[in-house]
Amino acid sequence: MPGIDWFVGEAAPPGALALHLVDFAALAGNGRAVWNATGPLEAMRQARMQGLPAFALCRGRASQLPAVRKGVWILRSDKTWDAAVQSVVRAVAALEWTREDGYKAVPAWRAAGELAQRNLLAVTGVDKTASTFSSVLRDALSASLLPCAALAVAGAPDSETRRTIIEAGLHDLQTLAVTPMTLDGAMRVDALLGFEWPALD
């Protein structure tokens, strides 16, 4: 099982998965986030132009997101930055998992790169008791106002979770991954749910 090497700023090697941490409160002006050309919007735009896997991990309300944006913007649940970053990486890593090779393909981040080319608003979820994850997933999907467009789940009971996915009509999703184990082997479920966002200019 591969480990994860963490880098900050420009120190990461070419092709590494990038997470841009966005704190709406730090960008706020008159109660709303101020989006400037040198900030997260530009960082995400450049990553897409260069074909690099990059996601924006955000702290704040969905209403504070810029309407015109590209890429995958993830709303952080009520966790510390450290816990949120690790949960997102474990969930995204599920896209790279195969039954034959496990997580060996993670360092290339090929599937993550394909996901990064989509325009999604995403949320994360963590469940420390994998046995209840299917019910948590059903509740999350029923509470959403938008249809789910991408789902990555690491550490979930395979058969039960896939049954929930079929019942919810999600088995034909373009981006769908369910793995029975997490990247670090811990008994927990990490999930990423993505919802389509129109590409406005």
C-alpha positions as a Markdown table, in Angstrom:
| # | Residue | x | y | z |
|---|---|---|---|---|
| 1 | Met | 0.0 | 0.0 | 0.0 |
| 2 | Pro | 1.6 | 3.3 | -1.1 |
| 3 | Gly | 2.1 | 6.1 | 1.4 |
| 4 | Ile | 1.4 | 9.8 | 0.7 |
| 5 | Asp | 4.2 | 12.3 | 0.5 |
| 6 | Trp | 3.0 | 15.8 | 1.4 |
| 7 | Phe | 4.4 | 19.0 | -0.1 |
| 8 | Val | 3.7 | 22.7 | 0.4 |
| 9 | Gly | 3.7 | 25.4 | -2.2 |
| 10 | Glu | 6.0 | 24.9 | -5.2 |
| 11 | Ala | 7.9 | 21.9 | -3.7 |
| 12 | Ala | 5.6 | 19.2 | -5.2 |
| 13 | Pro | 7.0 | 17.1 | -8.0 |
| 14 | Pro | 5.3 | 17.3 | -11.5 |
| 15 | Gly | 2.0 | 15.5 | -11.7 |
| 16 | Ala | 1.3 | 15.6 | -8.0 |
| 17 | Leu | -2.3 | 16.1 | -6.8 |
| 18 | Ala | -2.8 | 19.7 | -5.7 |
| 19 | Leu | -5.3 | 20.9 | -3.0 |
| 20 | His | -5.8 | 24.6 | -2.9 |
| 21 | Leu | -7.1 | 25.5 | 0.6 |
| 22 | Val | -9.6 | 28.4 | 0.4 |
| 23 | Asp | -10.9 | 30.2 | 3.5 |
| 24 | Phe | -13.8 | 32.4 | 2.6 |
| 25 | Ala | -13.5 | 34.4 | 5.8 |
| 26 | Ala | -9.9 | 35.3 | 4.9 |
| 27 | Leu | -11.1 | 36.6 | 1.5 |
| 28 | Ala | -14.2 | 38.3 | 2.8 |
| 29 | Gly | -15.1 | 41.9 | 2.1 |
| 30 | Asn | -18.4 | 43.4 | 3.2 |
| 31 | Gly | -19.5 | 39.9 | 4.2 |
| 32 | Arg | -18.8 | 38.2 | 0.9 |
| 33 | Ala | -15.6 | 36.6 | -0.5 |
| 34 | Val | -13.5 | 38.7 | -2.8 |
| 35 | Trp | -12.3 | 36.7 | -5.7 |
| 36 | Asn | -9.2 | 38.2 | -7.3 |
| 37 | Ala | -7.0 | 37.1 | -10.3 |
| 38 | Thr | -4.1 | 36.0 | -8.1 |
| 39 | Gly | -6.2 | 33.8 | -5.8 |
| 40 | Pro | -7.8 | 30.4 | -6.0 |
| 41 | Leu | -9.7 | 31.1 | -9.2 |
| 42 | Glu | -6.5 | 31.7 | -11.1 |
| 43 | Ala | -4.7 | 28.8 | -9.4 |
| 44 | Met | -7.5 | 26.4 | -10.5 |
| 45 | Arg | -7.6 | 27.9 | -14.0 |
| 46 | Gln | -3.8 | 27.4 | -14.5 |
| 47 | Ala | -4.0 | 23.8 | -13.2 |
| 48 | Arg | -6.7 | 23.0 | -15.7 |
| 49 | Met | -4.8 | 24.6 | -18.6 |
| 50 | Gln | -1.7 | 22.6 | -17.7 |
| 51 | Gly | -3.7 | 19.4 | -17.3 |
| 52 | Leu | -2.7 | 19.0 | -13.6 |
| 53 | Pro | -5.0 | 17.3 | -11.0 |
| 54 | Ala | -6.1 | 20.0 | -8.7 |
| 55 | Phe | -9.1 | 20.6 | -6.4 |
| 56 | Ala | -10.1 | 23.6 | -4.3 |
| 57 | Leu | -10.9 | 22.6 | -0.7 |
| 58 | Cys | -13.1 | 25.4 | 0.9 |
| 59 | Arg | -14.1 | 26.5 | 4.3 |
| 60 | Gly | -17.4 | 28.4 | 4.3 |
| 61 | Arg | -20.9 | 28.3 | 2.9 |
| 62 | Ala | -21.8 | 27.3 | -0.6 |
| 63 | Ser | -23.4 | 30.7 | -1.2 |
| 64 | Gln | -20.0 | 32.3 | -0.8 |
| 65 | Leu | -18.6 | 30.4 | -3.8 |
| 66 | Pro | -18.0 | 32.4 | -7.0 |
| 67 | Ala | -20.7 | 31.7 | -9.6 |
| 68 | Val | -18.2 | 31.6 | -12.4 |
| 69 | Arg | -15.6 | 29.0 | -11.6 |
| 70 | Lys | -14.1 | 25.9 | -13.2 |
| 71 | Gly | -13.0 | 22.6 | -11.7 |
| 72 | Val | -13.9 | 20.7 | -8.6 |
| 73 | Trp | -14.6 | 22.9 | -5.5 |
| 74 | Ile | -15.1 | 20.9 | -2.3 |
| 75 | Leu | -16.9 | 22.3 | 0.7 |
| 76 | Arg | -15.1 | 21.2 | 3.9 |
| 77 | Ser | -17.3 | 19.7 | 6.6 |
| 78 | Asp | -16.8 | 20.8 | 10.2 |
| 79 | Lys | -13.3 | 19.4 | 10.5 |
| 80 | Thr | -9.8 | 20.8 | 11.0 |
| 81 | Trp | -7.8 | 21.6 | 7.8 |
| 82 | Asp | -5.6 | 18.6 | 8.5 |
| 83 | Ala | -8.4 | 16.2 | 8.9 |
| 84 | Ala | -10.3 | 17.6 | 5.9 |
| 85 | Val | -7.2 | 17.3 | 3.6 |
| 86 | Gln | -6.5 | 13.7 | 4.6 |
| 87 | Ser | -10.2 | 12.7 | 4.2 |
| 88 | Val | -10.4 | 14.2 | 0.7 |
| 89 | Val | -7.1 | 12.5 | -0.4 |
| 90 | Arg | -8.3 | 9.2 | 0.9 |
| 91 | Ala | -11.7 | 9.5 | -0.9 |
| 92 | Val | -10.1 | 10.7 | -4.2 |
| 93 | Ala | -7.5 | 7.9 | -4.0 |
| 94 | Ala | -10.5 | 5.4 | -4.2 |
| 95 | Leu | -10.7 | 6.4 | -7.9 |
| 96 | Glu | -7.3 | 4.9 | -8.5 |
| 97 | Trp | -8.0 | 1.6 | -6.7 |
| 98 | Thr | -8.4 | -1.7 | -8.6 |
| 99 | Arg | -9.2 | -5.1 | -7.2 |
| 100 | Glu | -6.0 | -6.6 | -8.8 |
| 101 | Asp | -3.5 | -3.9 | -7.8 |
| 102 | Gly | -5.1 | -2.1 | -4.9 |
| 103 | Tyr | -3.7 | 1.4 | -4.6 |
| 104 | Lys | -0.5 | 0.9 | -6.6 |
| 105 | Ala | -1.7 | 3.4 | -9.3 |
| 106 | Val | -2.2 | 6.3 | -6.8 |
| 107 | Pro | 1.1 | 8.2 | -7.5 |
| 108 | Ala | 0.0 | 8.8 | -11.1 |
| 109 | Trp | -3.4 | 10.3 | -10.1 |
| 110 | Arg | -4.8 | 9.5 | -13.6 |
| 111 | Ala | -8.4 | 9.1 | -12.5 |
| 112 | Ala | -8.1 | 12.1 | -10.2 |
| 113 | Gly | -6.9 | 14.1 | -13.2 |
| 114 | Glu | -10.0 | 13.1 | -15.2 |
| 115 | Leu | -12.2 | 14.2 | -12.3 |
| 116 | Ala | -10.4 | 17.5 | -12.0 |
| 117 | Gln | -11.4 | 18.4 | -15.6 |
| 118 | Arg | -15.1 | 18.4 | -14.6 |
| 119 | Asn | -17.1 | 21.3 | -13.1 |
| 120 | Leu | -18.4 | 20.1 | -9.7 |
| 121 | Leu | -19.5 | 21.3 | -6.4 |
| 122 | Ala | -18.5 | 18.6 | -3.9 |
| 123 | Val | -18.9 | 17.7 | -0.3 |
| 124 | Thr | -17.1 | 15.2 | 1.8 |
| 125 | Gly | -18.2 | 12.7 | 4.5 |
| 126 | Val | -16.5 | 10.5 | 7.1 |
| 127 | Asp | -18.1 | 7.7 | 8.9 |
| 128 | Lys | -16.1 | 5.9 | 11.6 |
| 129 | Thr | -18.6 | 3.0 | 11.6 |
| 130 | Ala | -18.6 | 1.5 | 8.1 |
| 131 | Ser | -21.6 | -0.6 | 8.9 |
| 132 | Thr | -23.9 | 2.4 | 8.9 |
| 133 | Phe | -22.4 | 4.1 | 5.8 |
| 134 | Ser | -25.2 | 3.0 | 3.4 |
| 135 | Ser | -27.9 | 4.7 | 5.5 |
| 136 | Val | -25.7 | 7.8 | 5.8 |
| 137 | Leu | -25.3 | 7.9 | 2.0 |
| 138 | Arg | -29.0 | 7.4 | 1.5 |
| 139 | Asp | -29.8 | 10.3 | 3.8 |
| 140 | Ala | -27.2 | 12.6 | 2.1 |
| 141 | Leu | -28.6 | 11.8 | -1.4 |
| 142 | Ser | -32.2 | 12.4 | -0.3 |
| 143 | Ala | -31.3 | 15.7 | 1.3 |
| 144 | Ser | -29.6 | 17.0 | -1.8 |
| 145 | Leu | -31.4 | 19.4 | -4.1 |
| 146 | Leu | -29.1 | 18.4 | -7.0 |
| 147 | Pro | -28.6 | 14.9 | -8.6 |
| 148 | Cys | -25.3 | 13.3 | -7.7 |
| 149 | Ala | -22.8 | 13.4 | -10.6 |
| 150 | Ala | -19.7 | 11.8 | -9.0 |
| 151 | Leu | -19.1 | 9.5 | -6.1 |
| 152 | Ala | -15.9 | 8.2 | -4.6 |
| 153 | Val | -16.1 | 6.0 | -1.5 |
| 154 | Ala | -13.2 | 4.4 | 0.4 |
| 155 | Gly | -13.6 | 1.8 | 3.1 |
| 156 | Ala | -17.2 | 1.0 | 2.6 |
| 157 | Pro | -18.8 | -2.5 | 2.7 |
| 158 | Asp | -18.8 | -3.3 | -1.1 |
| 159 | Ser | -22.0 | -5.3 | -1.6 |
| 160 | Glu | -24.2 | -3.2 | 0.7 |
| 161 | Thr | -22.9 | 0.2 | -0.7 |
| 162 | Arg | -23.3 | -0.9 | -4.3 |
| 163 | Arg | -26.9 | -2.0 | -3.6 |
| 164 | Thr | -27.5 | 1.5 | -2.2 |
| 165 | Ile | -26.0 | 3.0 | -5.3 |
| 166 | Ile | -28.2 | 0.9 | -7.6 |
| 167 | Glu | -31.3 | 1.8 | -5.5 |
| 168 | Ala | -30.4 | 5.5 | -5.8 |
| 169 | Gly | -30.0 | 5.1 | -9.6 |
| 170 | Leu | -26.3 | 6.1 | -9.5 |
| 171 | His | -24.8 | 3.0 | -11.1 |
| 172 | Asp | -24.3 | 4.7 | -14.4 |
| 173 | Leu | -22.3 | 7.7 | -13.0 |
| 174 | Gln | -19.4 | 8.8 | -15.2 |
| 175 | Thr | -17.3 | 9.0 | -12.0 |
| 176 | Leu | -18.0 | 6.2 | -9.5 |
| 177 | Ala | -15.6 | 4.3 | -7.2 |
| 178 | Val | -16.3 | 2.2 | -4.2 |
| 179 | Thr | -13.4 | 0.4 | -2.4 |
| 180 | Pro | -13.5 | -2.0 | 0.6 |
| 181 | Met | -10.5 | -0.4 | 2.2 |
| 182 | Thr | -9.0 | 3.0 | 2.8 |
| 183 | Leu | -5.6 | 4.2 | 1.6 |
| 184 | Asp | -4.2 | 3.9 | 5.2 |
| 185 | Gly | -6.0 | 0.7 | 6.0 |
| 186 | Ala | -8.1 | 2.2 | 8.9 |
| 187 | Met | -11.6 | 1.1 | 9.7 |
| 188 | Arg | -13.4 | 4.2 | 8.5 |
| 189 | Val | -15.3 | 5.4 | 5.4 |
| 190 | Asp | -14.2 | 8.5 | 3.5 |
| 191 | Ala | -16.6 | 9.7 | 0.8 |
| 192 | Leu | -16.7 | 12.5 | -1.8 |
| 193 | Leu | -20.0 | 13.4 | -3.5 |
| 194 | Gly | -19.9 | 15.7 | -6.5 |
| 195 | Phe | -22.7 | 17.7 | -8.1 |
| 196 | Glu | -22.7 | 19.2 | -11.6 |
| 197 | Trp | -22.0 | 23.0 | -11.8 |
| 198 | Pro | -22.6 | 24.8 | -15.1 |
| 199 | Ala | -19.4 | 26.1 | -16.8 |
| 200 | Leu | -20.2 | 29.8 | -16.9 |
| 201 | Asp | -18.0 | 32.4 | -18.6 |
